[in-house]
Amino acid sequence: MTRLSPGTYVCHPDRPDWGIGQVQSAIGMRVTVNFEHVGKLLIDAEHVTLVRVDPQAELAVKTI
């Protein structure tokens, strides 16, 4: 997995209902993400590969 840095926008591949999340911190394989629909969660990146997203592109799709 590519290292995620704070401020990066991501989504969980198996939980699209959580919405877009913003990485708050990444220490080792532990990534804290603040998701728009479920709040702040600690993700074990050893078991879940978060998908980077462009929030501007997502917003454009939602408004069409």
Buried (B, 14 or more C-beta within 10 A) or exposed (E): EEEBEEEBBBBBEEBEEBEBBBBBEBEEEEBBBEBEEBEEBEBEBEEBEBEEBEEEEBEEEEEE
